[in-house]
Structures are given as C-alpha cells and as structure tokens.
Amino acid sequence: VEAMKKGFWLHLENVDLCSSSVLDRLNPLMEPGGKLLLTESGTQDEGASHRLIKPHSNFRLFLSMSPERGEISRAMRNRCV
C-alpha cells in the first residue's frame, strides 16, 4: 500500500506460489485507472473498515514466477506483459 501511495515500483517474486485469491484481489489494480479495495484494513474504527486505494501515477507493479512450479490465472496473465 505504501508503494502504491508513494509511487514506488513493487516487484512480487514467485507469484506462482501465491494463493490465487490473493492475486485475484490485485486484478482491478492492473486495469487502466485501476484501484485496490482493501476490505480488511486492520483498523479499530468501524467506519474505516474498507479503503479504496488509488495508486500514484508513478506506481509500477512487476510480477515474476517460475513456470516450472506452476501457473497463474488467465485473468492475471492477460494483465501482464
């Protein structure tokens, strides 16, 4: 979240080992004008349980994986170069 807000580049290694439900949460972020909805934000304030994060214009997300260990979903592959 900090990388998104500050415009840093983020590299997620070995995404093929990550739960597909976690990667599916990143799909909307990788769309043009995408945002990330955090439904579990760890706050005590009941009114702040959901946060919509709009990434900084300089934010970049890089995913890497080893195809020998598995695959990622078609939806995620379609959003990657």
Residue frames as qw, qx, qy, qz and C-alpha x, y, z in Angstrom:
[[0.000, 0.887, 0.462, 0.000, 0.00, 0.00, 0.00],
 [0.315, -0.776, 0.109, 0.536, 2.86, 2.36, 0.80],
 [0.395, -0.105, 0.606, 0.682, 4.44, 1.71, -2.61],
 [0.190, 0.631, 0.671, 0.339, 1.12, 2.48, -4.30],
 [0.142, -0.927, -0.301, 0.173, 0.65, 5.73, -2.42],
 [0.327, -0.763, 0.253, 0.496, 4.21, 6.99, -2.88],
 [0.619, 0.729, -0.180, -0.229, 4.71, 5.92, -6.50],
 [0.326, -0.546, 0.760, 0.133, 7.35, 3.27, -5.87],
 [0.648, 0.273, -0.629, -0.332, 7.98, 0.25, -8.06],
 [0.681, -0.308, 0.560, -0.357, 6.98, -3.07, -6.49],
 [0.485, 0.332, -0.774, -0.234, 8.32, -6.47, -7.54],
 [0.806, -0.225, 0.374, -0.400, 6.39, -9.53, -6.36],
 [0.196, 0.442, -0.860, -0.161, 8.58, -12.60, -6.80],
 [0.056, -0.020, -0.997, 0.051, 7.33, -16.18, -7.14],
 [0.514, 0.035, 0.117, -0.849, 3.70, -15.20, -7.69],
 [0.662, 0.042, -0.667, -0.339, 3.06, -18.77, -8.83],
 [0.383, -0.086, -0.824, 0.409, 3.40, -19.76, -5.14],
 [0.201, 0.004, 0.321, -0.925, 0.85, -17.17, -4.02],
 [0.315, 0.415, 0.806, -0.281, -2.76, -18.04, -3.33],
 [0.158, 0.390, 0.610, 0.671, -4.94, -17.36, -6.36],
 [0.187, -0.834, -0.519, -0.002, -7.42, -15.50, -4.14],
 [0.371, -0.677, 0.012, 0.635, -4.68, -13.02, -3.19],
 [0.287, -0.080, 0.522, 0.799, -3.66, -12.48, -6.80],
 [0.049, 0.615, 0.698, 0.362, -7.29, -12.07, -7.84],
 [0.226, -0.842, -0.333, 0.360, -7.51, -9.12, -5.43],
 [0.310, -0.487, 0.284, 0.766, -4.77, -7.40, -7.48],
 [0.394, 0.405, 0.688, 0.456, -6.62, -7.75, -10.82],
 [0.098, 0.918, 0.384, 0.035, -8.61, -4.48, -10.52],
 [0.349, -0.786, 0.180, 0.477, -5.39, -2.62, -9.72],
 [0.441, -0.204, 0.625, 0.612, -3.90, -3.69, -13.04],
 [0.353, 0.695, 0.591, 0.206, -6.73, -2.27, -15.12],
 [0.245, 0.403, 0.100, 0.876, -6.46, 1.22, -16.69],
 [0.306, -0.531, 0.068, -0.787, -7.38, 3.67, -13.94],
 [0.720, -0.261, -0.643, -0.006, -7.44, 0.74, -11.52],
 [0.324, -0.625, 0.386, -0.597, -7.78, 0.94, -7.76],
 [0.434, 0.026, -0.875, 0.212, -7.33, -1.53, -4.93],
 [0.606, -0.547, -0.086, -0.571, -10.15, -2.15, -2.49],
 [0.260, 0.197, -0.832, 0.448, -8.96, -3.23, 0.95],
 [0.637, -0.488, -0.355, -0.480, -11.78, -4.81, 2.88],
 [0.810, -0.475, -0.247, 0.241, -9.55, -5.93, 5.75],
 [0.298, 0.789, -0.192, 0.502, -7.62, -2.84, 6.75],
 [0.642, -0.114, -0.553, 0.518, -6.82, -3.77, 10.35],
 [0.051, -0.388, 0.179, -0.902, -8.38, -0.65, 11.84],
 [0.068, -0.286, -0.821, 0.490, -10.43, -0.47, 15.02],
 [0.293, 0.312, 0.102, -0.898, -12.70, 2.25, 13.62],
 [0.529, 0.363, 0.762, -0.085, -15.86, 0.60, 12.26],
 [0.435, 0.827, 0.139, -0.329, -16.34, 3.37, 9.68],
 [0.172, 0.775, -0.546, -0.270, -12.88, 2.77, 8.21],
 [0.768, -0.134, 0.627, -0.006, -13.11, -0.98, 7.60],
 [0.726, 0.471, 0.407, 0.293, -12.93, -0.55, 3.79],
 [0.137, -0.736, 0.227, 0.623, -10.35, 1.55, 1.98],
 [0.736, 0.617, 0.241, 0.142, -10.13, 2.28, -1.73],
 [0.466, -0.585, 0.314, 0.584, -6.52, 2.95, -2.71],
 [0.614, 0.787, 0.058, 0.012, -5.80, 4.86, -5.91],
 [0.802, -0.158, 0.119, 0.564, -2.16, 4.34, -6.91],
 [0.124, -0.763, 0.207, 0.599, 0.23, 7.20, -7.51],
 [0.682, 0.688, -0.081, -0.236, 0.83, 7.80, -11.24],
 [0.237, 0.685, -0.689, 0.002, 4.44, 6.55, -10.91],
 [0.674, -0.256, 0.647, -0.249, 3.49, 3.26, -9.22],
 [0.610, 0.375, -0.619, -0.323, 4.52, 0.14, -11.15],
 [0.798, -0.258, 0.479, -0.259, 3.84, -3.50, -10.29],
 [0.438, 0.488, -0.729, -0.198, 6.15, -6.24, -11.57],
 [0.887, -0.198, 0.316, -0.271, 5.38, -9.93, -11.15],
 [0.340, 0.515, -0.774, -0.138, 7.82, -12.78, -11.68],
 [0.879, -0.153, 0.319, -0.319, 7.40, -16.51, -11.47],
 [0.128, -0.380, 0.884, 0.240, 8.97, -19.82, -12.32],
 [0.720, 0.152, -0.282, -0.616, 6.85, -21.66, -14.90],
 [0.453, 0.160, -0.875, 0.053, 8.28, -24.99, -13.72],
 [0.008, 0.060, 0.785, -0.616, 6.44, -24.63, -10.39],
 [0.199, 0.585, 0.744, -0.254, 3.01, -23.74, -11.70],
 [0.157, 0.461, 0.443, 0.752, 0.90, -21.08, -13.35],
 [0.114, 0.268, 0.380, -0.878, -1.10, -18.02, -12.51],
 [0.453, 0.568, 0.626, -0.282, -4.69, -17.43, -13.55],
 [0.435, 0.465, 0.513, 0.576, -5.57, -16.48, -17.11],
 [0.064, -0.953, -0.277, -0.105, -7.04, -13.21, -15.82],
 [0.457, -0.782, 0.205, 0.371, -3.70, -12.30, -14.25],
 [0.602, -0.042, 0.528, 0.597, -1.69, -13.38, -17.30],
 [0.317, 0.718, 0.485, 0.385, -3.88, -11.20, -19.52],
 [0.160, -0.984, -0.076, -0.007, -2.87, -8.16, -17.44],
 [0.567, -0.608, 0.381, 0.404, 0.85, -8.86, -17.67],
 [0.444, 0.752, -0.391, -0.293, 3.33, -8.31, -20.45]]
